[in-house]
Amino acid sequence: MEKRFSKKQVYLVVGAILAAFIIRVLLIHLPGYERDIFWFKEWCFGTMKYGIAGIYANMWSDYPPGYFYILKVIGLVYKVFYPTLREGTYLLQFLLKLPAILADLGTAILVFFLLRKKWKFSLAYLAMLAYVFNPAIFINSAWWGQVDSVAAFVLFLSVYLLLEKKFRWSYVFLTVACLIKSQIIIFIPLFLYLTWRKNDLRSVIQGINSALTTALVILLPFAIRGNLRSVVSIYFGAVGNYPFASMNAHNLWWLITGGKGTIISDQFWVLNIATYKTLGLFLFFVVYALLIVYLWRERKNEDIYFIFALLSLSFYLLPTQMHERYIFPFFVFMVLSFENGWVKKVVYGMISLISASSLLAVLAATYPQNTPTLIRFFYSFPKITIIFSIINLIIFVYFLVIVLKRINKKILLTFLGIILIIIGGMFFKNKYSCQDLTKLSPIYSHQDWGELHINKSVDNNRLSIDAFIYFKGLGAHANSEYQYHLNKNFRYFETDFGLDSESFCGDNKARFKILGDGELLYDSGIIGHQLPKHIKVLVKGVNIMSLITEDGGDGIDCDHTDWLNPILIP
């Protein structure tokens, strides 16, 4: 193969990167997704005012701390030109979008040089062009203003170093990527497995030590300021931040909900097996396990990059709560497997166009005033997005079949048998056992004061009615309504209820109601402080059950209402 570059080849590479940069610069002035740009600006100025470690203590943020270091650099540069940190300038918009743009270009260049080592110039050049001119990528970084490209770039570096057996540095970059975007943590088990398979357990331990050291260095300022708990909550709370079937990801749940994933809770039940959320996670982990089994045999680097791409795609398509941008690691790993036939190239192009269309559809729906008329086409015809979901899933199944064909048949049949046993166990468990309502999330919630507490009163104390103490229950406050999706799976609802002991501040009263699909199933009438009441209500055939508490005609003050030991009986 050719090792040296001709002058023409140098011009082609430099020209392509320069053209890609110009396209992005031309898009920078567009407002993009204003909410994201607003918060990047706020956090940037916040790092200047409170310091990097002071963000969580002084302002709202749902981002991991890693990107705050980049925002701090942006703030320092911007202050040179605008010492008062003036808002609304083109320079600020340029600087906020610049890291993602540079990450786009850096990833494309690394892709080219990595593939050029083994492939001829034309194929490496094609892979670089496919990435750097991918419309989804430059729309996301230069128009929308998101930073997924930064995390993808750092993740790519870590995977490359892993395959080069430079494990310590690989885990350093993996940790940085996880601290920039929390969803990168899904790759950690795959890293650990590949490290062990490619070397030994000692290398795994070395990698973990490097990761912990890197995390310690980055998080030390937060620990010193006493904000480490906020950092931890970003990761553990991320799964429940958007409890809907799909956050504009055109995936399995977008298809199932008929394009209404952003307004349908992921607590809805599928048959009598599990909720959308549980089933989505189960499917994802099944695919994850299959990919691990596939990698049991020694594989070429191109195959491993393909597995990283497929894992990224499955994470986007199978779990609930996925955003439209969570597919982005797929693109960089997919171009690295271009050598294996034309089908992958075509599929890459299709998913790129679909993802670009998804981003444009969200921009048009959220900020139609900032979106050209032509782009609003995607928002005007929402059924198109359902077609996008179908195409994405067909491609995913096609890729999965490729993997399954390469797995030993005995191992595959054993694996599938275990999965069937688990599914059967889930079915019979839910069909013949009681369901603790405190372990389900409501699909709709409203409360006039405070917020619902699980296994605590609304004031976050132990649940108690007239000296009777409970360890399970829902601590609410009148007026409130909580809806649960039963999917016609249960026969009875049984619970104790009453005014919590902490609510003594006069002769206050409340009323408890239970509705099934809008029909009144139970009404307690107006009650005051008394012994806890017990009821068993028939809910056979009910799809949506509502638990409602109302004031007793004397206002809502001190109406701390409890549903205690609530269970659903099949």
Protein Blocks (a to p, Z undefined) as FASTA:
>chain_A
ZZbdcfklmmmmmmmmmmmmmmmmmmmmpnbjmklmmmmmmmmmmmmmnojklmmmmocc
fbdfklmmmmmmmmmmmmmmmmnopghiaklmmmmmmmmmmmmmmmmmmmmmmmmmmmcf
klmmmmmmmmmmomklmmmmmmnopaklmmmmmmmmmmmmmmnopaklmmmmmmmmmmmp
mklmmmmmmmmmmmmmmmcmklmmmmmmmmmmmmmmmmmmmmmnopmmmmmmmmmmmmmm
mccfbghiacfklmmnnopammccfkbcehjlbcfklmmmmmmmmmmmmmmmmmmpccdf
klmmmmmmmmmmmmmmmmghiafklmmmmmmmmmmmmmnojklmmmmmmmmmmmmmmmmm
mmmmmmmmlpcfklmmmmmmmmlmmmmmmmmmmmmmmmmmmmmmmpcfklmmmmmmmmmm
mmmmmmmmmmmcccdfklpccfbdcdfehcddehiafkopacdeehiacfbdcddddddd
ddddeklpafbdcddddddfklggbjcdddddddeehiafbdebjadddddddddddfeh
iabdcdddddehiajehpacddehiacdZZ
